[in-house]
């Protein structure tokens, strides 16, 4: 049987996380989330929609409610345009039309 990982005492060095602000994964995700949120809030189509942006491992996750399918598509397109985005999960839901009172 072959062990795929070395034993801890075999030339193991503890992995040091990068100092804050020097390109760690969390810093990159935060930068991407801020860029996507800023672009969504400044776009005329998506500005007044209920859209939340989160990022995990460079994957943008859009959640919330939008008024129509075109707005949902625009929000996803905006997220894709941000540098270093690996994937976009567009979980935006369409608002249900209000029924008229009888």
Secondary structure, DSSP 8 states (H G I E B T S, - for coil): ---SS--TTTT--------TTSS-HHHHHHHHHHHHHHHHHHSTTTTTSEEEEEEETTEEEEEEEESSHHHHHHHHHHHHHSTT--EEEEEEEE--------
